[in-house]
Amino acid sequence: MEEITLRELIEVVWKGKWLIAIVTVIALILTGIGTYVMLPSTQSVVAIVEINYPGIELGQNPDGTQFDIRQLKSPYVIEKALQELEFTNSGVKLDEIRRNIDIISIIPNNISQIAENMIKQGKEYVYYPNEYKVVYKVNKAFSYNQGIQLLETIIEEYKKYFYTLYSDVKTIENTIGTLDFSTYDYPDVVEVINAQLEGIQEFLDNKILEDSNFRSSETGFTFADLKRSFDVLKGVDIVKLESLVNTNTLTKDREKLIKDYEYKVKRMELDMAKKFSEAEEAKKLMEQYKKEDYVLIPDVVGTEIKTENPTSYYNTLAEIAINASVEAANIKHEIEYYKYEIERLKAVTEAINTLLLEEADNLIETIKTKMTDLISITNETLDDYYSFKYGRSIRQIAPAEIVTGMNILMNMAIALVIGIMAGVFAVFIRYYWKATEKSQEVKEIQQKQL
């Protein structure tokens, strides 16, 4: 057989260019159809989340317990996400969604190199990842857009779950706004307001120590600003109310208060008499007492006991007498105070009392409104602070998107190469077939001629 030159090869290929093109196109079409058929089974929704808070580098939760990223696909979190999207009636079981979610740790290249070097040195190296790829193979009942929505919502619900579980979230309860002050007397109203205000100020003092530099982007306040606002409220409005109530002995039922005070006076007069009697008795024992080597002292049951320290007993009697006299004097002052208050209550006319009560009611409403507004602003500031402090503990650093395990461009490129090669091969087969066919015909003619 004659040798084929390169020129002849090129001519053969060129003459068969249409066949090569047709075979290549057929290969591309078949590959495209196959890719289209296989693509849905290889597609998933993928997002990347980052965990960032003190302790995650040790593989711990904020409370020191072992961190477990699998909480992201816990039944509670997925159920909340389904409820949020109103997918609960989709027919897909919660366990099916859980099985279709994979969480893959992302290990930086430099960490892999460090770990390899440490192992070569015979040392142990432990790395706790803080970035994870969340892969959701979408259930057939959902479209891919719904799959993206579901994965995004699952991550958001996990953030809320984590935030609620581990963050030290405390806000101020608006007790003032919910209380019905009509059921309280004015002195009680003052006491309730002061009690809540003290609790708020103590709470804000702790927050100032926790982070004195934080300023809310929502309200524009720092914790120190809020503390000063409550201080102003206390120093002006509440002091004014307290002065109005105490100076005028305000009460919603003067007759009842007068009777209460009169009853207190009687009880205190009785207590005062007992204290005076106790002091007098102690003084008599001191006058009758003689210093001897020992003294017999009657005990509570009437028997006699012996003491070897008579000086100490004398001092005890003196202390009893002094304390009883002081307590009696204090009770006497209280009696005088309540008697004075009774006289004042009886002296106030009904008209003046009505005006004073009206002024107190207006002032209480003003304080109530101001405190409610300040508490609301404080809680908004706290929400912003907690969001600033804990909200970045879990971040979704890459949006959920559809990815496929099949490289379409590579498949088509391979199909192109295979198509060209198959086309060239077909051209050469055709050329060979025709060449051998002509050679066979020539041989047959030569044989007939012989």
C-alpha positions as a Markdown table, in Angstrom:
| # | Residue | x | y | z |
|---|---|---|---|---|
| 1 | Met | 0.0 | 0.0 | 0.0 |
| 2 | Glu | 1.3 | 3.5 | -1.0 |
| 3 | Glu | 2.3 | 5.8 | 1.8 |
| 4 | Ile | -0.1 | 8.7 | 2.5 |
| 5 | Thr | 1.4 | 12.1 | 2.6 |
| 6 | Leu | 0.4 | 14.9 | 5.1 |
| 7 | Arg | -1.1 | 16.9 | 2.2 |
| 8 | Glu | -3.3 | 14.0 | 1.4 |
| 9 | Leu | -4.4 | 13.7 | 5.1 |
| 10 | Ile | -5.3 | 17.4 | 5.2 |
| 11 | Glu | -7.2 | 17.0 | 1.9 |
| 12 | Val | -9.1 | 14.1 | 3.3 |
| 13 | Val | -10.0 | 16.0 | 6.5 |
| 14 | Trp | -11.0 | 19.1 | 4.5 |
| 15 | Lys | -13.1 | 17.1 | 2.1 |
| 16 | Gly | -14.9 | 15.5 | 5.1 |
| 17 | Lys | -15.4 | 18.8 | 7.0 |
| 18 | Trp | -19.1 | 18.6 | 6.8 |
| 19 | Leu | -19.2 | 15.1 | 8.2 |
| 20 | Ile | -16.9 | 16.2 | 11.0 |
| 21 | Ala | -19.2 | 19.2 | 11.7 |
| 22 | Ile | -22.3 | 17.0 | 11.7 |
| 23 | Val | -20.8 | 14.4 | 14.1 |
| 24 | Thr | -19.6 | 17.2 | 16.4 |
| 25 | Val | -23.1 | 18.9 | 16.4 |
| 26 | Ile | -24.7 | 15.5 | 17.1 |
| 27 | Ala | -22.2 | 15.0 | 20.0 |
| 28 | Leu | -23.0 | 18.4 | 21.5 |
| 29 | Ile | -26.8 | 17.9 | 21.1 |
| 30 | Leu | -26.6 | 14.5 | 22.8 |
| 31 | Thr | -24.4 | 15.9 | 25.6 |
| 32 | Gly | -26.8 | 18.8 | 26.1 |
| 33 | Ile | -29.8 | 16.5 | 26.3 |
| 34 | Gly | -28.0 | 14.2 | 28.8 |
| 35 | Thr | -26.9 | 17.2 | 30.9 |
| 36 | Tyr | -30.4 | 18.6 | 30.9 |
| 37 | Val | -31.8 | 15.2 | 32.0 |
| 38 | Met | -29.2 | 14.7 | 34.7 |
| 39 | Leu | -28.9 | 18.3 | 35.9 |
| 40 | Pro | -31.9 | 18.4 | 38.4 |
| 41 | Ser | -30.5 | 15.4 | 40.3 |
| 42 | Thr | -27.2 | 17.2 | 40.8 |
| 43 | Gln | -28.5 | 20.7 | 41.8 |
| 44 | Ser | -28.6 | 22.0 | 45.3 |
| 45 | Val | -29.1 | 25.3 | 47.2 |
| 46 | Val | -25.9 | 26.4 | 48.9 |
| 47 | Ala | -25.2 | 29.2 | 51.5 |
| 48 | Ile | -22.1 | 30.0 | 53.6 |
| 49 | Val | -22.4 | 31.0 | 57.3 |
| 50 | Glu | -19.8 | 32.4 | 59.6 |
| 51 | Ile | -19.8 | 31.9 | 63.4 |
| 52 | Asn | -18.0 | 34.7 | 65.2 |
| 53 | Tyr | -17.9 | 35.3 | 69.0 |
| 54 | Pro | -15.4 | 34.8 | 71.9 |
| 55 | Gly | -15.1 | 31.0 | 72.5 |
| 56 | Ile | -15.9 | 29.6 | 69.1 |
| 57 | Glu | -12.1 | 29.3 | 68.5 |
| 58 | Leu | -12.2 | 26.7 | 71.3 |
| 59 | Gly | -15.3 | 25.0 | 69.9 |
| 60 | Gln | -17.6 | 26.4 | 72.6 |
| 61 | Asn | -20.9 | 28.1 | 72.9 |
| 62 | Pro | -21.1 | 31.5 | 74.6 |
| 63 | Asp | -22.0 | 29.7 | 77.9 |
| 64 | Gly | -19.0 | 27.4 | 77.7 |
| 65 | Thr | -20.8 | 24.3 | 76.5 |
| 66 | Gln | -19.7 | 22.3 | 73.4 |
| 67 | Phe | -20.7 | 24.1 | 70.1 |
| 68 | Asp | -22.7 | 21.9 | 67.7 |
| 69 | Ile | -23.4 | 23.4 | 64.2 |
| 70 | Arg | -26.1 | 20.7 | 63.7 |
| 71 | Gln | -28.4 | 22.8 | 65.8 |
| 72 | Leu | -28.9 | 24.7 | 62.5 |
| 73 | Lys | -31.0 | 21.8 | 61.2 |
| 74 | Ser | -32.7 | 20.9 | 64.4 |
| 75 | Pro | -36.4 | 20.2 | 64.2 |
| 76 | Tyr | -37.2 | 23.3 | 66.2 |
| 77 | Val | -35.4 | 25.6 | 63.7 |
| 78 | Ile | -36.8 | 23.9 | 60.6 |
| 79 | Glu | -40.3 | 23.9 | 62.0 |
| 80 | Lys | -40.0 | 27.7 | 62.7 |
| 81 | Ala | -38.8 | 28.3 | 59.1 |
| 82 | Leu | -41.7 | 26.3 | 57.6 |
| 83 | Gln | -44.2 | 28.2 | 59.7 |
| 84 | Glu | -42.6 | 31.5 | 58.7 |
| 85 | Leu | -42.9 | 30.7 | 55.0 |
| 86 | Glu | -46.3 | 29.0 | 55.4 |
| 87 | Phe | -44.8 | 25.7 | 54.0 |
| 88 | Thr | -46.2 | 23.5 | 56.7 |
| 89 | Asn | -48.9 | 22.2 | 54.4 |
| 90 | Ser | -46.5 | 21.4 | 51.5 |
| 91 | Gly | -46.7 | 17.7 | 52.2 |
| 92 | Val | -42.9 | 17.5 | 52.9 |
| 93 | Lys | -42.0 | 15.9 | 56.2 |
| 94 | Leu | -39.7 | 17.7 | 58.5 |
| 95 | Asp | -37.3 | 14.7 | 58.7 |
| 96 | Glu | -37.0 | 14.7 | 54.9 |
| 97 | Ile | -35.8 | 18.3 | 54.9 |
| 98 | Arg | -33.3 | 17.5 | 57.6 |
| 99 | Arg | -31.9 | 14.5 | 55.7 |
| 100 | Asn | -31.5 | 16.8 | 52.6 |
| 101 | Ile | -29.4 | 19.3 | 54.5 |
| 102 | Asp | -25.6 | 18.8 | 54.8 |
| 103 | Ile | -23.3 | 21.1 | 56.7 |
| 104 | Ile | -19.7 | 21.1 | 55.6 |
| 105 | Ser | -16.8 | 22.7 | 57.5 |
| 106 | Ile | -14.7 | 25.1 | 55.5 |
| 107 | Ile | -11.0 | 24.7 | 56.4 |
| 108 | Pro | -8.7 | 27.5 | 55.2 |
| 109 | Asn | -5.6 | 26.4 | 53.2 |
| 110 | Asn | -3.2 | 28.0 | 55.7 |
| 111 | Ile | -4.8 | 25.9 | 58.5 |
| 112 | Ser | -4.4 | 22.7 | 56.6 |
| 113 | Gln | -0.7 | 23.6 | 56.1 |
| 114 | Ile | -0.2 | 24.4 | 59.8 |
| 115 | Ala | -1.9 | 21.1 | 60.8 |
| 116 | Glu | 0.3 | 19.2 | 58.4 |
| 117 | Asn | 3.5 | 20.8 | 59.8 |
| 118 | Met | 2.4 | 20.2 | 63.4 |
| 119 | Ile | 1.7 | 16.5 | 62.6 |
| 120 | Lys | 5.1 | 16.2 | 61.0 |
| 121 | Gln | 6.7 | 17.5 | 64.2 |
| 122 | Gly | 4.8 | 14.9 | 66.2 |
| 123 | Lys | 2.5 | 17.5 | 67.8 |
| 124 | Glu | -1.2 | 17.5 | 68.1 |
| 125 | Tyr | -3.2 | 20.3 | 66.4 |
| 126 | Val | -6.9 | 20.9 | 66.8 |
| 127 | Tyr | -8.8 | 23.4 | 64.7 |
| 128 | Tyr | -12.4 | 24.4 | 65.3 |
| 129 | Pro | -13.9 | 25.8 | 62.1 |
| 130 | Asn | -16.0 | 28.9 | 62.2 |
| 131 | Glu | -17.2 | 28.9 | 58.6 |
| 132 | Tyr | -19.6 | 26.3 | 57.2 |
| 133 | Lys | -21.2 | 25.5 | 53.8 |
| 134 | Val | -24.8 | 24.6 | 54.2 |
| 135 | Val | -26.1 | 22.5 | 51.3 |
| 136 | Tyr | -29.8 | 21.8 | 50.8 |
| 137 | Lys | -30.8 | 19.2 | 48.1 |
| 138 | Val | -34.2 | 20.7 | 47.4 |
| 139 | Asn | -37.2 | 18.4 | 48.0 |
| 140 | Lys | -39.3 | 17.6 | 44.9 |
| 141 | Ala | -42.3 | 19.4 | 46.4 |
| 142 | Phe | -40.5 | 22.7 | 46.3 |
| 143 | Ser | -39.3 | 24.8 | 43.4 |
| 144 | Tyr | -35.7 | 25.9 | 43.5 |
| 145 | Asn | -36.8 | 29.5 | 44.4 |
| 146 | Gln | -38.7 | 28.0 | 47.3 |
| 147 | Gly | -35.6 | 26.0 | 48.2 |
| 148 | Ile | -33.6 | 29.2 | 48.3 |
| 149 | Gln | -36.3 | 30.8 | 50.5 |
| 150 | Leu | -36.4 | 27.9 | 52.8 |
| 151 | Leu | -32.6 | 27.7 | 53.3 |
| 152 | Glu | -32.3 | 31.5 | 53.9 |
| 153 | Thr | -35.2 | 31.3 | 56.4 |
| 154 | Ile | -33.7 | 28.3 | 58.2 |
| 155 | Ile | -30.4 | 30.3 | 58.7 |
| 156 | Glu | -32.4 | 33.3 | 60.0 |
| 157 | Glu | -34.4 | 31.2 | 62.4 |
| 158 | Tyr | -31.1 | 29.6 | 63.6 |
| 159 | Lys | -29.7 | 33.0 | 64.3 |
| 160 | Lys | -32.8 | 33.9 | 66.4 |
| 161 | Tyr | -32.6 | 30.5 | 68.2 |
| 162 | Phe | -28.9 | 31.0 | 69.0 |
| 163 | Tyr | -29.4 | 34.6 | 70.0 |
| 164 | Thr | -32.3 | 33.7 | 72.4 |
| 165 | Leu | -30.5 | 30.7 | 73.8 |
| 166 | Tyr | -27.1 | 32.2 | 74.6 |
| 167 | Ser | -27.3 | 36.0 | 74.7 |
| 168 | Asp | -27.9 | 37.8 | 78.0 |
| 169 | Val | -31.0 | 39.7 | 76.8 |
| 170 | Lys | -32.7 | 41.8 | 79.5 |
| 171 | Thr | -35.1 | 44.6 | 79.0 |
| 172 | Ile | -37.0 | 46.9 | 81.3 |
| 173 | Glu | -40.6 | 46.0 | 82.1 |
| 174 | Asn | -43.0 | 48.9 | 81.8 |
| 175 | Thr | -44.6 | 48.4 | 85.2 |
| 176 | Ile | -45.7 | 52.0 | 85.4 |
| 177 | Gly | -47.6 | 51.9 | 82.1 |
| 178 | Thr | -49.6 | 48.8 | 83.2 |
| 179 | Leu | -50.5 | 49.7 | 86.7 |
| 180 | Asp | -53.9 | 51.1 | 87.6 |
| 181 | Phe | -53.0 | 53.9 | 90.0 |
| 182 | Ser | -56.6 | 54.4 | 90.9 |
| 183 | Thr | -56.3 | 51.4 | 93.2 |
| 184 | Tyr | -53.4 | 52.9 | 95.1 |
| 185 | Asp | -53.3 | 55.7 | 97.6 |
| 186 | Tyr | -50.9 | 58.6 | 96.8 |
| 187 | Pro | -48.1 | 57.7 | 99.3 |
| 188 | Asp | -48.2 | 54.2 | 97.7 |
| 189 | Val | -48.0 | 55.7 | 94.2 |
| 190 | Val | -44.9 | 57.6 | 95.2 |
| 191 | Glu | -43.3 | 54.4 | 96.6 |
| 192 | Val | -44.1 | 52.3 | 93.5 |
| 193 | Ile | -42.7 | 54.9 | 91.2 |
| 194 | Asn | -39.5 | 55.3 | 93.2 |
| 195 | Ala | -39.1 | 51.5 | 93.5 |
| 196 | Gln | -39.2 | 51.1 | 89.7 |
| 197 | Leu | -37.0 | 54.1 | 89.1 |
| 198 | Glu | -34.3 | 52.7 | 91.4 |
| 199 | Gly | -34.4 | 49.4 | 89.6 |
| 200 | Ile | -34.0 | 51.1 | 86.2 |
| 201 | Gln | -31.1 | 53.3 | 87.4 |
| 202 | Glu | -29.3 | 50.2 | 88.8 |
| 203 | Phe | -29.9 | 48.4 | 85.5 |
| 204 | Leu | -28.5 | 51.3 | 83.5 |
| 205 | Asp | -25.5 | 51.6 | 85.8 |
| 206 | Asn | -24.6 | 48.0 | 85.0 |
| 207 | Lys | -25.0 | 48.6 | 81.3 |
| 208 | Ile | -22.7 | 51.7 | 81.5 |
| 209 | Leu | -20.1 | 49.5 | 83.2 |
| 210 | Glu | -20.6 | 46.8 | 80.5 |
| 211 | Asp | -20.2 | 49.2 | 77.5 |
| 212 | Ser | -19.9 | 53.0 | 78.2 |
| 213 | Asn | -19.1 | 53.8 | 74.6 |
| 214 | Phe | -22.1 | 52.2 | 72.8 |
| 215 | Arg | -24.4 | 54.7 | 71.2 |
| 216 | Ser | -27.6 | 53.5 | 69.5 |
| 217 | Ser | -27.9 | 54.2 | 65.8 |
| 218 | Glu | -31.7 | 53.8 | 66.3 |
| 219 | Thr | -32.3 | 56.2 | 69.2 |
| 220 | Gly | -29.0 | 58.2 | 69.3 |
| 221 | Phe | -28.7 | 57.5 | 73.1 |
| 222 | Thr | -25.9 | 56.0 | 75.2 |
| 223 | Phe | -26.7 | 54.3 | 78.5 |
| 224 | Ala | -25.3 | 57.3 | 80.3 |
| 225 | Asp | -27.7 | 59.6 | 78.4 |
| 226 | Leu | -30.7 | 57.5 | 79.4 |
| 227 | Lys | -29.5 | 57.4 | 83.1 |
| 228 | Arg | -29.3 | 61.2 | 83.1 |
| 229 | Ser | -32.9 | 61.4 | 81.6 |
| 230 | Phe | -34.2 | 59.2 | 84.4 |
| 231 | Asp | -32.2 | 61.3 | 87.0 |
| 232 | Val | -33.9 | 64.5 | 85.7 |
| 233 | Leu | -37.3 | 62.9 | 85.9 |
| 234 | Lys | -36.6 | 61.8 | 89.5 |
| 235 | Gly | -35.1 | 65.1 | 90.5 |
| 236 | Val | -37.9 | 67.3 | 89.1 |
| 237 | Asp | -41.3 | 65.6 | 88.6 |
| 238 | Ile | -41.1 | 62.8 | 91.2 |
| 239 | Val | -39.6 | 65.1 | 93.9 |
| 240 | Lys | -42.5 | 67.5 | 93.2 |
| 241 | Leu | -45.0 | 64.8 | 93.5 |
| 242 | Glu | -43.4 | 63.4 | 96.7 |
| 243 | Ser | -43.3 | 66.9 | 98.2 |
| 244 | Leu | -47.0 | 67.5 | 97.2 |
| 245 | Val | -48.1 | 64.2 | 98.8 |
| 246 | Asn | -46.0 | 64.5 | 101.9 |
| 247 | Thr | -46.5 | 68.2 | 102.6 |
| 248 | Asn | -50.3 | 68.0 | 102.3 |
| 249 | Thr | -50.7 | 64.4 | 103.5 |
| 250 | Leu | -52.7 | 63.6 | 100.4 |
| 251 | Thr | -55.0 | 60.7 | 100.5 |
| 252 | Lys | -58.0 | 59.4 | 98.6 |
| 253 | Asp | -59.9 | 58.7 | 101.9 |
| 254 | Arg | -59.1 | 61.3 | 104.6 |
| 255 | Glu | -61.4 | 59.7 | 107.2 |
| 256 | Lys | -59.9 | 56.3 | 106.7 |
| 257 | Leu | -56.4 | 57.7 | 107.0 |
| 258 | Ile | -57.3 | 59.7 | 110.2 |
| 259 | Lys | -58.6 | 56.5 | 111.7 |
| 260 | Asp | -55.5 | 54.6 | 110.7 |
| 261 | Tyr | -53.3 | 57.2 | 112.3 |
| 262 | Glu | -55.4 | 57.3 | 115.4 |
| 263 | Tyr | -55.1 | 53.5 | 115.7 |
| 264 | Lys | -51.3 | 53.8 | 115.2 |
| 265 | Val | -51.1 | 56.4 | 118.0 |
| 266 | Lys | -52.9 | 54.1 | 120.4 |
| 267 | Arg | -50.6 | 51.1 | 119.5 |
| 268 | Met | -47.5 | 53.3 | 119.9 |
| 269 | Glu | -48.8 | 54.8 | 123.2 |
| 270 | Leu | -49.1 | 51.2 | 124.5 |
| 271 | Asp | -45.6 | 50.3 | 123.2 |
| 272 | Met | -44.2 | 53.5 | 124.7 |
| 273 | Ala | -45.7 | 52.7 | 128.1 |
| 274 | Lys | -44.1 | 49.2 | 128.0 |
| 275 | Lys | -40.7 | 50.7 | 127.2 |
| 276 | Phe | -41.0 | 53.2 | 130.0 |
| 277 | Ser | -42.0 | 50.4 | 132.4 |
| 278 | Glu | -39.1 | 48.3 | 131.2 |
| 279 | Ala | -36.7 | 51.2 | 131.8 |
| 280 | Glu | -38.0 | 51.8 | 135.3 |
| 281 | Glu | -37.8 | 48.2 | 136.2 |
| 282 | Ala | -34.2 | 48.0 | 135.1 |
| 283 | Lys | -33.4 | 51.1 | 137.1 |
| 284 | Lys | -35.0 | 49.6 | 140.3 |
| 285 | Leu | -32.9 | 46.5 | 139.9 |
| 286 | Met | -29.8 | 48.6 | 139.5 |
| 287 | Glu | -30.6 | 50.5 | 142.8 |
| 288 | Gln | -31.2 | 47.3 | 144.8 |
| 289 | Tyr | -28.2 | 45.6 | 143.3 |
| 290 | Lys | -25.1 | 45.2 | 145.7 |
| 291 | Lys | -21.8 | 44.1 | 144.4 |
| 292 | Glu | -21.0 | 40.7 | 146.0 |
| 293 | Asp | -18.9 | 37.7 | 145.0 |
| 294 | Tyr | -21.9 | 36.3 | 143.3 |
| 295 | Val | -25.6 | 37.1 | 142.8 |
| 296 | Leu | -28.6 | 34.9 | 142.2 |
| 297 | Ile | -30.6 | 36.0 | 139.2 |
| 298 | Pro | -34.2 | 34.8 | 138.6 |
| 299 | Asp | -34.5 | 33.3 | 135.1 |
| 300 | Val | -37.6 | 33.2 | 132.9 |
| 301 | Val | -39.1 | 30.1 | 134.6 |
| 302 | Gly | -38.7 | 31.4 | 138.1 |
| 303 | Thr | -35.8 | 29.4 | 139.3 |
| 304 | Glu | -32.5 | 30.9 | 140.5 |
| 305 | Ile | -29.2 | 30.7 | 138.7 |
| 306 | Lys | -25.8 | 31.7 | 139.9 |
| 307 | Thr | -23.6 | 34.3 | 138.1 |
| 308 | Glu | -19.9 | 34.8 | 138.9 |
| 309 | Asn | -19.8 | 38.1 | 137.0 |
| 310 | Pro | -21.9 | 40.6 | 138.9 |
| 311 | Thr | -20.3 | 43.6 | 137.2 |
| 312 | Ser | -21.4 | 42.4 | 133.8 |
| 313 | Tyr | -24.9 | 41.9 | 135.0 |
| 314 | Tyr | -25.0 | 45.5 | 136.4 |
| 315 | Asn | -23.9 | 46.8 | 133.0 |
| 316 | Thr | -26.6 | 44.7 | 131.3 |
| 317 | Leu | -29.2 | 46.3 | 133.5 |
| 318 | Ala | -27.9 | 49.8 | 132.6 |
| 319 | Glu | -27.9 | 49.0 | 128.9 |
| 320 | Ile | -31.5 | 47.7 | 129.1 |
| 321 | Ala | -32.6 | 50.9 | 130.9 |
| 322 | Ile | -30.9 | 53.2 | 128.4 |
| 323 | Asn | -32.2 | 51.4 | 125.3 |
| 324 | Ala | -35.7 | 51.2 | 126.7 |
| 325 | Ser | -35.7 | 54.9 | 127.5 |
| 326 | Val | -34.4 | 55.8 | 124.0 |
| 327 | Glu | -37.0 | 53.6 | 122.3 |
| 328 | Ala | -39.7 | 55.1 | 124.4 |
| 329 | Ala | -38.5 | 58.6 | 123.4 |
| 330 | Asn | -38.5 | 57.7 | 119.7 |
| 331 | Ile | -42.0 | 56.3 | 119.9 |
| 332 | Lys | -43.1 | 59.5 | 121.7 |
| 333 | His | -41.8 | 61.6 | 118.7 |
| 334 | Glu | -43.7 | 59.3 | 116.3 |
| 335 | Ile | -46.8 | 59.7 | 118.3 |
| 336 | Glu | -46.4 | 63.5 | 118.2 |
| 337 | Tyr | -45.9 | 63.3 | 114.4 |
| 338 | Tyr | -49.0 | 61.3 | 113.7 |
| 339 | Lys | -51.1 | 63.5 | 116.1 |
| 340 | Tyr | -49.9 | 66.5 | 114.1 |
| 341 | Glu | -50.8 | 64.8 | 110.8 |
| 342 | Ile | -54.3 | 64.0 | 112.2 |
| 343 | Glu | -54.8 | 67.7 | 113.1 |
| 344 | Arg | -53.6 | 68.7 | 109.6 |
| 345 | Leu | -55.9 | 66.2 | 107.9 |
| 346 | Lys | -58.9 | 67.5 | 109.9 |
| 347 | Ala | -58.0 | 71.1 | 109.2 |
| 348 | Val | -57.9 | 70.8 | 105.3 |
| 349 | Thr | -61.2 | 71.9 | 103.7 |
| 350 | Glu | -62.8 | 69.7 | 101.1 |
| 351 | Ala | -62.3 | 72.4 | 98.4 |
| 352 | Ile | -58.6 | 72.7 | 99.0 |
| 353 | Asn | -58.3 | 68.9 | 99.2 |
| 354 | Thr | -60.0 | 68.5 | 95.8 |
| 355 | Leu | -57.6 | 71.0 | 94.2 |
| 356 | Leu | -54.6 | 69.2 | 95.7 |
| 357 | Leu | -55.8 | 65.8 | 94.5 |
| 358 | Glu | -56.4 | 67.1 | 91.0 |
| 359 | Glu | -52.9 | 68.5 | 90.9 |
| 360 | Ala | -51.4 | 65.2 | 92.1 |
| 361 | Asp | -53.4 | 63.2 | 89.6 |
| 362 | Asn | -52.2 | 65.4 | 86.7 |
| 363 | Leu | -48.6 | 65.1 | 87.9 |
| 364 | Ile | -48.9 | 61.4 | 88.2 |
| 365 | Glu | -50.2 | 61.1 | 84.6 |
| 366 | Thr | -47.3 | 63.3 | 83.5 |
| 367 | Ile | -44.8 | 61.1 | 85.3 |
| 368 | Lys | -46.4 | 58.0 | 83.9 |
| 369 | Thr | -46.2 | 59.3 | 80.3 |
| 370 | Lys | -42.6 | 60.4 | 80.6 |
| 371 | Met | -41.5 | 57.2 | 82.2 |
| 372 | Thr | -43.4 | 55.1 | 79.6 |
| 373 | Asp | -41.7 | 57.1 | 76.8 |
| 374 | Leu | -38.3 | 56.8 | 78.4 |
| 375 | Ile | -38.7 | 53.0 | 79.1 |
| 376 | Ser | -39.7 | 52.6 | 75.4 |
| 377 | Ile | -36.6 | 54.5 | 74.2 |
| 378 | Thr | -34.4 | 52.5 | 76.6 |
| 379 | Asn | -35.7 | 49.2 | 75.4 |
| 380 | Glu | -35.2 | 50.3 | 71.7 |
| 381 | Thr | -31.6 | 51.2 | 72.7 |
| 382 | Leu | -31.2 | 47.8 | 74.4 |
| 383 | Asp | -32.5 | 46.0 | 71.3 |
| 384 | Asp | -30.0 | 47.8 | 69.2 |
| 385 | Tyr | -27.2 | 47.1 | 71.7 |
| 386 | Tyr | -28.0 | 43.4 | 71.8 |
| 387 | Ser | -28.2 | 43.3 | 68.0 |
| 388 | Phe | -24.8 | 45.0 | 67.9 |
| 389 | Lys | -23.3 | 42.7 | 70.5 |
| 390 | Tyr | -24.8 | 39.3 | 69.5 |
| 391 | Gly | -26.3 | 39.9 | 66.1 |
| 392 | Arg | -23.0 | 39.3 | 64.4 |
| 393 | Ser | -22.4 | 36.1 | 66.2 |
| 394 | Ile | -23.8 | 34.3 | 63.2 |
| 395 | Arg | -23.6 | 35.8 | 59.7 |
| 396 | Gln | -24.6 | 34.5 | 56.3 |
| 397 | Ile | -21.6 | 35.7 | 54.3 |
| 398 | Ala | -22.8 | 34.2 | 51.0 |
| 399 | Pro | -26.4 | 34.3 | 49.8 |
| 400 | Ala | -28.1 | 31.1 | 49.0 |
| 401 | Glu | -27.8 | 30.1 | 45.4 |
| 402 | Ile | -28.3 | 27.1 | 43.1 |
| 403 | Val | -25.2 | 25.1 | 42.3 |
| 404 | Thr | -24.8 | 21.9 | 40.4 |
| 405 | Gly | -22.3 | 19.1 | 40.8 |
| 406 | Met | -22.1 | 18.9 | 37.0 |
| 407 | Asn | -19.8 | 21.2 | 35.1 |
| 408 | Ile | -21.8 | 22.1 | 32.0 |
| 409 | Leu | -19.1 | 24.0 | 30.2 |
| 410 | Met | -16.6 | 21.2 | 30.8 |
| 411 | Asn | -19.2 | 18.6 | 29.5 |
| 412 | Met | -19.8 | 20.6 | 26.4 |
| 413 | Ala | -16.0 | 21.2 | 25.8 |
| 414 | Ile | -15.4 | 17.4 | 26.2 |
| 415 | Ala | -18.3 | 16.8 | 23.8 |
| 416 | Leu | -16.8 | 19.2 | 21.3 |
| 417 | Val | -13.4 | 17.5 | 21.4 |
| 418 | Ile | -15.0 | 14.0 | 21.2 |
| 419 | Gly | -17.3 | 15.1 | 18.4 |
| 420 | Ile | -14.3 | 16.5 | 16.3 |
| 421 | Met | -12.3 | 13.3 | 17.0 |
| 422 | Ala | -15.2 | 11.1 | 16.1 |
| 423 | Gly | -15.9 | 13.1 | 12.9 |
| 424 | Val | -12.2 | 12.9 | 11.9 |
| 425 | Phe | -12.2 | 9.2 | 12.6 |
| 426 | Ala | -15.4 | 8.8 | 10.5 |
| 427 | Val | -13.8 | 10.7 | 7.6 |
| 428 | Phe | -10.7 | 8.5 | 7.7 |
| 429 | Ile | -12.9 | 5.4 | 7.8 |
| 430 | Arg | -14.9 | 6.6 | 4.9 |
| 431 | Tyr | -11.7 | 7.4 | 3.0 |
| 432 | Tyr | -10.2 | 4.1 | 3.8 |
| 433 | Trp | -13.4 | 2.3 | 2.9 |
| 434 | Lys | -13.5 | 4.0 | -0.5 |
| 435 | Ala | -9.8 | 3.5 | -1.2 |
| 436 | Thr | -9.8 | -0.2 | -0.4 |
| 437 | Glu | -13.0 | -0.6 | -2.4 |
| 438 | Lys | -11.3 | 0.9 | -5.5 |
| 439 | Ser | -8.3 | -1.2 | -5.0 |
| 440 | Gln | -10.5 | -4.3 | -4.8 |
| 441 | Glu | -12.2 | -3.3 | -8.1 |
| 442 | Val | -8.9 | -2.9 | -9.8 |
| 443 | Lys | -7.7 | -6.3 | -8.7 |
| 444 | Glu | -11.0 | -7.9 | -9.9 |
| 445 | Ile | -10.6 | -6.2 | -13.4 |
| 446 | Gln | -7.0 | -7.4 | -13.6 |
| 447 | Gln | -7.9 | -10.9 | -12.8 |
| 448 | Lys | -10.6 | -10.9 | -15.5 |
| 449 | Gln | -8.1 | -9.6 | -18.1 |
| 450 | Leu | -5.8 | -12.5 | -17.3 |
